[in-house]
Amino acid sequence: MSRNAVRDHRHIEHAPIRLDAGSANNDVEPVLSDVEEPIQRSVREFRGVPHKADDGQGRPSVAGKGRPGATAADGIEHLAPDYPWPNRRPDRPSEAAVAPGVLPPATLVRTNTSREAEHSPLLTQRIPAQAESSPVLRRVLTGLLAAALLAGATWGIVTLRDPATLPIRAVKVEGRFTHVTAQALQQAVADAATGGFLSVDVDAIRRAALSLPWVHSVGVRRVWPDTLRLTVTEQTAVARWGEQSLINSNGDVFTPDPSSFPPGLPELRGPAGTEDAVLSRYRAMNEILAPLKLRITRMELDERRAWRLSMDGGMELVLGREQAEERLQRFINIYPALQAAEPPGIARVDMRYSNGFALQRKVVTN
């Protein structure tokens, strides 16, 4: 719809139409038709409705014309049925009577709906330009935002990794200790616990704590803003390995100061790399001997892979290289009889014989 049509339409909306009281319908019709045509044309152009068929006189047909007794007022009433007319009873109390000979102003109610906006030429004229510029603008804004975020993140990482930013000021130690102290742990990790909150080397701190012989495992955690928290698990020794070392429940050998060795531990010996095998055999054989009230105090696996045991009563048991479990079971079967027959006690039993054993008694000194 052109702008001139819009101006004409607005002018028509507010222009009252006056008729002489004595005018006939056929005299009024041309005047009404002149008013009605731009109104309906404006409505159709506004709503995107095509023009109606010609009435044969070069003008669009008017709603209501063509019916017997129809007048041009019917067409206007069809366009604005809510307005009162002289010959019509008001349907609502709000409708007021109109003075004879005066037609009310024809008013078009314009609703700004999305459907009308889609069909409105005035509203759609600028859409192509917006459609072309909006994606470009969005891409530019998205690129700028991404660049700003990347720059901010880079600055933050570089700043926080600076050792001078948020330096570590405290090291807290947690755990149950018998052979190690929190002070010793703090001193051990002091050199590694330098730098900033994010730049500190956690692995270096863990290695420094594990350098203490009695430390089995260490967990290192940062606590905002300037603290390191160490969760320490101490070693649990189950036996001595040789004369200078200890072995834990996992078969790992560690070497603390001999003065810190727990008393009463059994002694295990064997070639390098056999720690786990010797510990497993010790546990199995010690459990088998428990019903006889015998406890292994020393177990040795020599270079020839021969087994030799020492009991808490001083008795030595030789099992040899092969069939160590079977020979141990034969010893268990004969031990009660040997104990009854040898009051002084047994010093050594050699079970390497296939059909017997060799027995050595204890020497009794006066």
C-alpha positions, -999 to 999 in steps of 0.1 A, spaced: 0 0 0 14 33 -10 19 62 14 -6 83 -4 -32 55 1 -23 55 38 -28 92 40 -61 90 21 -72 62 44 -64 81 76 -83 111 62 -113 90 54 -113 74 89 -120 107 105 -142 124 79 -179 122 88 -204 118 60 -235 139 60 -267 132 41 -298 152 36 -327 137 53 -348 137 22 -322 121 -1 -331 88 -16 -310 56 -15 -301 58 -51 -288 94 -46 -267 83 -16 -252 53 -33 -227 71 -55 -214 91 -26 -210 61 -4 -194 42 -32 -168 69 -36 -161 66 1 -162 28 2 -138 21 -26 -107 36 -10 -116 21 23 -119 -15 10 -89 -10 -13 -69 1 17 -81 -29 38 -72 -53 10 -38 -38 4 -31 -37 42 -41 -74 46 -26 -86 14 -60 -96 0 -64 -94 -38 -89 -71 -54 -124 -84 -58 -140 -87 -92 -151 -57 -111 -188 -48 -109 -189 -40 -146 -184 -3 -142 -147 -3 -137 -150 -4 -99 -145 -33 -74 -178 -48 -64 -190 -36 -30 -200 -61 -3 -237 -64 -2 -243 -50 -37 -260 -72 -62 -286 -85 -37 -322 -73 -40 -327 -42 -18 -290 -39 -9 -275 -5 -5 -240 9 -3 -246 12 34 -246 -26 36 -211 -26 23 -199 -1 48 -217 -20 76 -200 -51 64 -166 -34 68 -174 -19 102 -204 -39 116 -198 -27 152 -208 9 143 -244 20 148 -266 29 118 -298 50 117 -321 21 109 -304 -5 132 -312 -11 169 -281 -10 190 -270 -45 201 -250 -32 231 -257 -5 256 -225 12 245 -239 18 210 -253 53 208 -280 66 184 -269 88 155 -286 119 144 -307 115 113 -289 123 81 -254 119 95 -233 88 89 -207 80 116 -170 81 106 -159 48 90 -132 34 113 -109 5 104 -94 -13 134 -58 -21 128 -42 -49 147 -5 -53 146 -3 -90 144 25 -111 129 2 -124 101 -6 -88 90 30 -79 93 39 -108 69 15 -96 42 21 -58 47 42 -43 19 53 -14 42 66 -38 68 83 -62 44 102 -36 24 132 -34 48 134 -72 57 159 -81 28 184 -55 40 181 -67 76 184 -103 65 216 -95 47 233 -75 74 223 -95 105 244 -127 99 275 -105 91 269 -85 123 264 -117 144 296 -132 130 316 -101 138 302 -99 173 308 -136 179 344 -133 167 351 -103 190 336 -121 220 356 -152 213 388 -132 210 381 -114 243 374 -146 261 406 -162 248 427 -131 257 412 -131 292 418 -168 297 454 -165 285 460 -136 308 445 -154 338 466 -186 332 498 -167 328 492 -146 358 482 -175 381 511 -196 370 535 -169 381 553 -181 412 549 -146 427 511 -149 424 494 -166 454 526 -182 468 523 -213 490 525 -203 526 515 -234 546 519 -272 544 495 -293 565 500 -330 571 473 -355 579 476 -392 589 484 -416 617 521 -419 624 543 -442 645 577 -439 629 574 -406 611 565 -371 623 546 -342 606 576 -320 612 599 -344 593 574 -344 564 572 -306 563 610 -304 562 612 -330 535 589 -311 511 600 -276 520 623 -273 489 596 -286 465 567 -266 480 578 -233 463 560 -213 437 525 -202 432 492 -219 439 490 -233 404 526 -234 395 538 -256 424 550 -290 413 527 -315 430 546 -346 417 579 -332 431 562 -327 465 550 -363 464 585 -377 455 600 -356 483 576 -371 509 581 -406 496 619 -402 501 612 -408 538 616 -446 544 586 -450 566 562 -432 542 542 -457 521 519 -433 501 512 -396 499 483 -376 486 488 -339 478 459 -315 474 458 -277 470 436 -257 494 427 -222 483 444 -199 484 479 -207 497 479 -241 514 491 -276 505 475 -306 523 494 -339 525 476 -371 534 502 -396 544 500 -434 549 528 -450 569 546 -482 561 534 -514 579 564 -538 584 555 -575 586 591 -589 586 627 -581 583 644 -586 550 680 -596 558 697 -576 584 693 -540 572 658 -538 556 621 -544 563 593 -558 541 557 -545 541 525 -564 536 527 -558 498 561 -574 495 579 -541 491 613 -537 508 622 -504 525 653 -495 545 647 -472 575 671 -467 603 677 -500 621 670 -484 654 634 -479 643 628 -516 635 598 -530 654 608 -558 678 597 -595 673 596 -595 635 605 -627 616 635 -626 594 632 -634 557 660 -639 533 663 -646 496 679 -635 463 670 -601 449 636 -601 432 622 -630 453 608 -608 481 572 -613 472 576 -651 467 594 -656 500 567 -635 519 539 -656 503 556 -689 512 562 -676 548 525 -668 553 513 -702 539 538 -723 559 533 -704 591 495 -710 589 501 -747 584 524 -749 615 501 -729 637 481 -760 650 514 -775 663 521 -742 682 551 -737 660 560 -703 646 585 -695 619 611 -669 631 634 -672 602 629 -684 566 656 -685 539 656 -692 502 693 -698 492 709 -694 458 700 -730 449 663 -722 456 664 -746 487 641 -738 517 653 -737 552 631 -728 583 638 -719 619 611 -722 646 606 -702 678 619 -731 699 652 -731 681 644 -761 659 656 -760 622 636 -776 594 653 -784 561 629 -788 531 652 -786 501 644 -774 466 616 -798 455 583 -808 469 586 -783 498 549 -784 507 547 -823 507 578 -825 529 564 -800 553 532 -821 555 552 -852 563 570 -833 591 536 -823 606 525 -859 606 556 -872 625 562 -842 648 540 -852 677 557 -886 680 592 -870 678 583 -845 705 572 -873 728 603 -895 721 629 -868 725 624 -850 758 655 -828 755 641 -814 722 649 -814 686 677 -793 671 673 -801 634 651 -822 611 661 -828 575 631 -838 553 650 -841 520 649 -879 521 622 -896 501 617 -925 525 625 -909 558 642 -880 576 673 -871 595 670 -860 631 695 -841 653 688 -838 690 697 -808 711 728 -810 731 722 -809 769 750 -792 788 753 -795 826 
